[in-house]
């Protein structure tokens, strides 16, 4: 079983925080073997392509999702402001 892009981003974050493979596997609902395999793939890719490229590719879906969430929140805030202004007339 592979991991989704969001799960890989979460794996990187948790590993950077010092979580063990076992703890990450439990948090992501997968096996420790899957986590070990994904970490190995990330390490090999970073040796081949460079750490920055691998992190950017791995975290991009997470960052795009977060950015879209922030844009949606800002849009809803503006809509809420507009509807309050309209009701005060």
QUISULTA-V99414 format. One record per residue. PHI is phi in whole degrees, -180 to 180 (none if undefined). OMEGA is omega in degrees with one decimal (* if undefined). Layout:
BEGIN
PHI:OMEGA / PHI:OMEGA
END
This chain:
BEGIN
none:177.1 / -88:178.8 / -106:175.6 / -74:176.1 / -56:178.8 / -67:178.1 / -67:178.1 / -66:176.5 / -62:178.3 / -66:177.2 / -58:-179.7 / -61:-179.5 / -63:-178.1 / -66:178.7 / -65:178.4 / -64:177.8 / -82:175.9 / 95:178.4 / -69:176.4 / -77:176.0 / -59:-179.5 / -63:-179.8 / -64:179.2 / -65:179.4 / -59:179.0 / -64:-179.9 / -65:-178.2 / -93:178.3 / 71:179.9 / -138:-178.1 / -92:176.9 / -64:178.9 / -63:178.1 / -64:179.8 / -64:178.8 / -60:179.4 / -63:-179.2 / -65:177.6 / -64:177.8 / -63:178.3 / -60:179.6 / -64:179.7 / -65:179.5 / -62:178.5 / -64:179.9 / -69:176.1 / -69:-178.3 / -81:-171.4 / -103:-176.2 / 101:-176.2 / -61:-177.3 / -60:-179.9 / -63:-178.1 / -65:179.6 / -64:-179.6 / -61:179.1 / -65:-177.2 / -71:-174.7 / -94:-176.7 / -56:179.4 / -60:178.8 / -66:-178.7 / -68:177.4 / -64:178.6 / -62:178.6 / -66:178.5 / -64:178.2 / -65:177.7 / -63:178.9 / -67:178.3 / -66:178.7 / -63:178.3 / -62:179.3 / -62:178.7 / -62:179.7 / -65:176.9 / -62:179.0 / -65:177.8 / -63:179.2 / -64:177.8 / -62:-179.0 / -64:-178.0 / -69:177.0 / -70:178.1 / -65:179.7 / -66:-178.8 / -78:-178.2 / -87:-177.4 / -68:*
END
